[in-house]
Amino acid sequence: MFRPSVLVLALLFLLVTPTRAGAEARPSRADLQRVLELHARSVVRVRGPQHAGPGIIVGSDGQVLTAAAHVGAQSAQVEHAGNALTARVVLTSAVLQVAVVAGPQGAWPAAPVRLVPEGLAGRWVVGVMPASTGKGSARRDTPRAAKARAAPAPFFDVPLTLAPGSPLYDAEGRLVAVVVERRGKGVRALPLSAVKAELASADAP
């Protein structure tokens, strides 16, 4: 496992917005449209030796959060703005099933990030269902809201069909979690608070 530097850790959560527990209304149509616009800007495709899938830009210097299955031991390819860029692996966790990679330095459109220390079970989250790639299909990416369900800590489950590495947002378009695996008709996801804790642990002496 690569140990991230303090700088990378700081950059990854530069846009963090802390939050407190409280009732949240179901995301409105305007909220879903906001999520879709931010998603289109900040989602990339990550490709490793065996698998490929989505990732989300979380740092303006090219840090991308994705599923561990999409990266190699030391590197992965990040497809962004029509370019395939080599990225080094900053962190990978087989237990949490997540990875962070860092692409070449530049101006990357990072998603705003929100930490929910008390957990996401019972809260509304938004995922973007990818458009169908079938022949003659006119479907477009579609944002959908669902309530997070309790799962063994630190994970939670969501009744949305998304690929590992897919981001999950709150109603304001802030990234709150990443999908790590499919489970039945839904997915298991990891909140960003757990990712931050893993990065801090890996960076400790």
C-alpha positions as CSV (number, residue, x, y, z in Angstrom):
1,M,0.0,0.0,0.0
2,F,1.3,3.5,-0.8
3,R,1.3,6.0,2.0
4,P,-0.3,9.3,0.9
5,S,1.5,12.5,1.9
6,V,0.0,15.1,4.2
7,L,-0.4,17.3,1.1
8,V,-2.5,14.8,-0.7
9,L,-4.6,14.2,2.3
10,A,-5.2,17.9,2.7
11,L,-6.0,18.3,-1.0
12,L,-8.5,15.4,-1.1
13,F,-10.6,17.0,1.6
14,L,-10.0,20.7,0.8
15,L,-13.6,21.1,-0.2
16,V,-15.1,19.2,2.7
17,T,-18.3,20.6,4.3
18,P,-19.0,19.1,7.7
19,T,-22.6,18.4,8.7
20,R,-24.7,17.6,11.7
21,A,-27.5,15.2,12.1
22,G,-31.0,16.4,11.2
23,A,-34.0,15.7,9.1
24,E,-33.5,16.0,5.4
25,A,-36.3,16.3,2.8
26,R,-36.4,14.1,-0.3
27,P,-34.3,15.7,-3.1
28,S,-36.4,17.8,-5.5
29,R,-36.3,17.7,-9.2
30,A,-34.0,20.8,-9.2
31,D,-31.7,19.0,-6.7
32,L,-31.5,16.0,-9.0
33,Q,-30.6,18.3,-12.0
34,R,-27.9,20.0,-9.9
35,V,-26.4,16.6,-9.1
36,L,-26.5,15.5,-12.7
37,E,-24.6,18.6,-13.8
38,L,-21.9,18.2,-11.2
39,H,-21.7,14.5,-11.9
40,A,-21.1,15.1,-15.6
41,R,-18.3,17.5,-14.8
42,S,-16.3,15.4,-12.2
43,V,-16.8,11.7,-13.1
44,V,-14.0,9.9,-15.0
45,R,-13.4,6.3,-16.1
46,V,-10.6,4.4,-14.3
47,R,-9.0,1.4,-15.9
48,G,-6.7,-1.2,-14.3
49,P,-5.1,-4.4,-15.5
50,Q,-8.3,-6.4,-15.2
51,H,-11.3,-4.1,-14.6
52,A,-12.5,-0.6,-15.5
53,G,-15.2,1.5,-14.0
54,P,-16.2,5.0,-12.8
55,G,-14.3,7.2,-10.5
56,I,-14.9,10.7,-9.1
57,I,-12.4,13.6,-9.0
58,V,-12.0,14.7,-5.4
59,G,-8.9,16.9,-5.6
60,S,-8.1,19.7,-8.0
61,D,-4.6,18.3,-8.5
62,G,-6.0,15.1,-10.0
63,Q,-6.9,12.9,-7.1
64,V,-9.6,10.4,-8.0
65,L,-11.7,8.1,-5.7
66,T,-12.8,4.8,-7.1
67,A,-13.3,1.1,-6.4
68,A,-10.2,-0.9,-5.5
69,A,-11.0,-3.4,-8.3
70,H,-10.3,-0.7,-11.0
71,V,-6.6,-0.1,-10.2
72,G,-3.4,-2.0,-10.4
73,A,-0.7,-2.4,-7.8
74,Q,0.9,0.9,-8.5
75,S,-0.9,2.6,-11.3
76,A,-4.1,2.9,-13.3
77,Q,-5.4,4.9,-16.3
78,V,-7.8,7.7,-15.8
79,E,-9.9,8.7,-18.9
80,H,-10.7,12.4,-18.6
81,A,-11.7,15.0,-21.2
82,G,-10.9,12.6,-24.0
83,N,-7.5,11.7,-22.7
84,A,-6.1,8.5,-21.2
85,L,-3.8,9.6,-18.4
86,T,-1.5,7.5,-16.2
87,A,-2.2,7.9,-12.5
88,R,-0.3,6.5,-9.5
89,V,-2.0,4.7,-6.7
90,V,-2.0,6.8,-3.6
91,L,-4.1,4.4,-1.5
92,T,-5.8,1.0,-2.0
93,S,-7.7,-0.9,0.7
94,A,-8.9,-4.5,0.1
95,V,-11.0,-4.3,3.3
96,L,-12.8,-1.1,2.4
97,Q,-12.7,-1.9,-1.4
98,V,-11.7,1.6,-2.3
99,A,-8.7,3.3,-3.9
100,V,-7.4,6.8,-4.5
101,V,-5.2,7.5,-7.5
102,A,-3.4,10.8,-8.5
103,G,-3.3,11.9,-12.1
104,P,-0.9,14.4,-13.6
105,Q,-1.0,17.8,-11.9
106,G,-3.4,20.3,-13.6
107,A,-6.7,21.9,-13.2
108,W,-9.2,19.1,-12.4
109,P,-12.9,19.8,-11.8
110,A,-13.1,18.3,-8.3
111,A,-16.5,17.5,-6.8
112,P,-17.4,19.3,-3.6
113,V,-17.2,16.9,-0.7
114,R,-19.3,16.5,2.5
115,L,-18.4,14.4,5.5
116,V,-21.2,12.9,7.6
117,P,-19.5,11.6,10.7
118,E,-22.6,10.1,12.3
119,G,-23.3,7.9,9.2
120,L,-25.7,8.0,6.3
121,A,-28.2,5.3,7.2
122,G,-31.7,6.9,7.0
123,R,-30.5,9.8,4.8
124,W,-31.4,10.6,1.2
125,V,-28.6,10.1,-1.3
126,V,-28.5,10.5,-5.0
127,G,-26.9,8.3,-7.6
128,V,-26.7,8.8,-11.4
129,M,-27.9,5.8,-13.4
130,P,-25.8,5.6,-16.6
131,A,-27.5,5.8,-20.0
132,S,-28.1,2.6,-21.8
133,T,-25.5,1.7,-24.4
134,G,-27.8,-0.5,-26.4
135,K,-28.2,0.0,-30.1
136,G,-30.6,2.8,-31.0
137,S,-31.1,3.7,-27.3
138,A,-32.0,7.3,-26.6
139,R,-31.7,7.0,-22.8
140,R,-29.7,9.6,-20.9
141,D,-27.9,9.5,-17.6
142,T,-30.6,9.7,-14.9
143,P,-30.2,10.9,-11.3
144,R,-32.3,9.0,-8.7
145,A,-32.7,9.5,-5.0
146,A,-32.9,6.7,-2.5
147,K,-32.7,6.3,1.3
148,A,-29.5,4.8,2.6
149,R,-30.0,1.6,4.7
150,A,-27.9,0.4,7.6
151,A,-25.2,-2.2,6.9
152,P,-22.2,-3.5,8.8
153,A,-20.1,-0.5,9.8
154,P,-18.6,1.5,8.1
155,F,-20.7,0.6,5.1
156,F,-24.3,1.3,4.1
157,D,-26.6,-0.1,1.4
158,V,-28.6,1.8,-1.2
159,P,-31.4,0.4,-3.5
160,L,-29.8,1.7,-6.7
161,T,-28.2,-0.2,-9.5
162,L,-24.8,1.4,-9.9
163,A,-21.3,0.2,-10.8
164,P,-18.5,0.0,-8.2
165,G,-16.7,3.3,-8.1
166,S,-19.8,5.3,-8.7
167,P,-20.3,8.4,-6.5
168,L,-23.2,9.1,-4.3
169,Y,-24.2,12.7,-3.5
170,D,-26.4,14.7,-1.2
171,A,-29.2,16.9,-2.5
172,E,-26.8,19.8,-3.0
173,G,-24.5,17.8,-5.2
174,R,-21.8,17.2,-2.6
175,L,-20.1,13.9,-2.7
176,V,-20.9,11.8,0.4
177,A,-19.9,8.2,-0.5
178,V,-18.6,5.8,-3.2
179,V,-20.1,2.5,-4.3
180,V,-17.8,-0.4,-3.5
181,E,-19.9,-3.4,-4.7
182,R,-23.2,-4.6,-6.1
183,R,-25.5,-6.5,-3.7
184,G,-28.6,-8.0,-5.2
185,K,-30.8,-5.2,-6.6
186,G,-28.8,-2.5,-4.9
187,V,-25.2,-1.6,-3.9
188,R,-23.0,-1.3,-0.8
189,A,-21.3,2.0,-0.3
190,L,-18.6,3.6,1.8
191,P,-19.0,7.0,3.3
192,L,-16.3,9.6,2.8
193,S,-15.7,9.8,6.5
194,A,-14.3,6.2,6.4
195,V,-12.1,7.1,3.4
196,K,-10.7,10.0,5.3
197,A,-10.0,7.9,8.3
198,E,-8.2,5.3,6.2
199,L,-6.0,8.0,4.5
200,A,-5.1,9.4,7.9
201,S,-4.3,6.0,9.2
202,A,-2.1,5.2,6.2
203,D,-0.3,8.5,6.6
204,A,0.5,8.1,10.3
205,P,4.1,7.2,11.3
